[in-house]
């Protein structure tokens, strides 16, 4: 059975269903269908906030930049460039510099140096020289881009060419494969699934289990089998397309629910943070108040002791003066009377010991943290 040209098949796959031409700057909608950027502009001009997919009728929300902000389909762009490089001579390519034998060189499309391309960026769809390749890999925002060596990229194209040639050779099915002479086949062996000439049918395929039937009858049954396969493929295609749409919808639901959960989490954390901050302020105020009370008690006690110390220092000074060599008998007796009076006053001053727990002040952490408890962080105790 003759098959269509491989490149034509790929070319059909790369045609926009709106303009029926090869994709130009292909853009991907939320439903995963791809169309030309220019075609999408026609159905969703600037200022439009939504675009309706011409294939599945699903809506895609547009941001302020409109269609231009949609994701690029780099797979289609790279495949288009590859098919174009195969179908056209390299000398006709705008980026081609030389073509010597099987070794072809492309010029760098990223700079104006005219240097030969060393790599192909499959994300940007650009041919890059060695300097641009190094710079491309150093830029953090595009460091993840896939870089293909130019020879590997061309080798992929040559592989398609060889497959295309093999397919063309396989189209010569009107001649018997068992004879060097171009003998036209006239019958078909259903057991071997092979087209045969008259001579082969009468010798190697003449007996059971071989089943020889006319080529026309075999082709008719083959067409019916192909119709069955086609019908099954279309049915499964519908099933898989529906599955893709359902998966896309689930992905949208996942994003929406994730956003909702993130907002709820942030709001809850904010509420708890405010409650903790409020409790912290209250506990800090209580801690400072209790410290001020204790500091007042300590200051009063220190003042009482300081007064006693001042009296004792005065008595010591008076006594030392009375005992001096310059003191007269009258000075001694006067000092004795005065010291006796001060001593009686001093004996009436009682020294009060500082309470052992006057400095006791601490924060007790709440190890059973729950919302809402009587207290959140803990409590101030003495």
C-alpha angles and dihedrals in degrees: 000000000000115000129205123258113281095224091050089054091052090045091054089050090055096052121112110237091218103053095018089226134107114293116271112199093341116218127197122224124209089262088059094245115136130219139163115278090232092051091051090050089058093056095034111033123190112296094034113125097197138037125201115221109240090212107046100009092233116148123239119199114230125211125222093283090055122203092353090067094057117110117271118238097231092174092063092042093054093044091051091052091048094050091046092052090052098045096045129052112257091239088066092055112103092224096046117115107172139356117201116170111304093336108092126182128207124199122240110264094192100065140023097240093104090225120153116263115255099180142018119226106217092196099050094030089227133139108227134197121219094269093048090046091056091046090047091055094047096055106095096210094058100028090111093061116122112246119197124194108246093236091051089049091051090045089060088054092049089051089058090048092053091048089050092051091048090051091052091051090050090057090073092088096135092085129073112256092210098061130064089213115080096251113172115238116236105170139041132222107218093192093055095029089226135133112235141190121233093263095054092047091056097048122024095021100036098101137055136312084037115090114200117197133166115276091239093055092046091049091050092052089045090054090052091051090049090051089053091050090047092051091049092047092051091049092050090043089059091048094049092045089053089048091052092050090048091049091049090052091049089050089053090049090050091053092047094048092045090054091048092049090049091053092047091049093049092047093049092048090049092051092048091046091053091049092049092048090050092049090047091054092049093049092047091052091050091047092052092047093052092046090053091052092051092045089053091053091049093049092052091050092048091051091052092051092045092056091053090050091052091052091050092049090051091051092048091052092048092049093049091051093050090051094051124112092245095056116109125217089258091053091051094052093046091050090049091055093047094046090050091055093047090049093055089051092047092050088058091057109093120206109227115205118233111254109255092226096048090102094043108120128134146148117247112207120223103238092183097064111188137155117265103013128156086262127010109207103020139272142278113246138173 
